[in-house]
Amino acid sequence: MPEKPGAKGQAAKPHHHGHRERLRERFVQTAGTGMPDYEILELLLFGTIPRRDVKPIAKELLRIFGGIGPLLSAEPEQLHRAGCTEATIAMLKATREAGLRLLKGEVMQRNAISSWQALLDYCHAAMQHNPTEQFRILFLDRKNVVIADEEQQRGTVDHTPVYPREVVRRALELQASAVILVHNHPSGDPTPSKADIDMTRQVRDAAKTVGITLHDHVIVGRHGHVSFKGQGLF
């Protein structure tokens, strides 16, 4: 259907005309403070969906995935099924990666013990919305400075195979003096299972034989975490 002409024969402006400029201006003025998630998502979608009202799209994506965190962490196939184009998928994944690199910068080459909250913030952002289990290791030098952060395994929705010998081998390769284990529970509940506890003790014992300290094992859930050291589990 052709657009209705305006007063001077021009096409009538859509109802959302000027919305993008106003939203950008408000974001710049407030740095996003007080803006709902759907407006932040609108700003991101402006770059990949031109000349359309993206507010309903943003709200629908947040409804489908349950929030901006799960949306940014979703697999490309899930985003595609939700109607996202390749350009939008790339933008969303790049946005997540940029945020993770910002948080990781507060962890790497810093003392893990004195920067513990920054480390937890990074681990939560990196893992809490993952649909499958992920096991990663932070390697520390003798001053407890983080020298490497590596993903060791990805598993199923409720299991990730972990081999103590591989953990120790990699620590020796990096000349690490200590390690921190981190993995997520896609169920959202960070409560350790018996298998988690047994594996942690096996890693602790294997590392101890070569002079490497296991500082902690942290399980990340959707709304919290459990520290094995804090719970006295090893």
Secondary structure, 3 states (H helix, E strand, C coil): CCCCECCCCCECCCCCCCHHHHHHHHHHHHCCCCCCHHHHHHHHHHCCCCCCCCHHHHHHHHHHHCCHHHHHHCCHHHHHHCCCCHHHHHHHHHHHHHHHHHHHCCCCCCECCCCHHHHHHHHHHHHCCCCCCEEEEEEECCCCEEEEEEEEEECCCCCCCCCHHHHHHHHHHCCCCEEEEEEECCCCCCCCCHHHHHHHHHHHHHHHCCCCEEEEEEEECCCCEEECCCCCCC
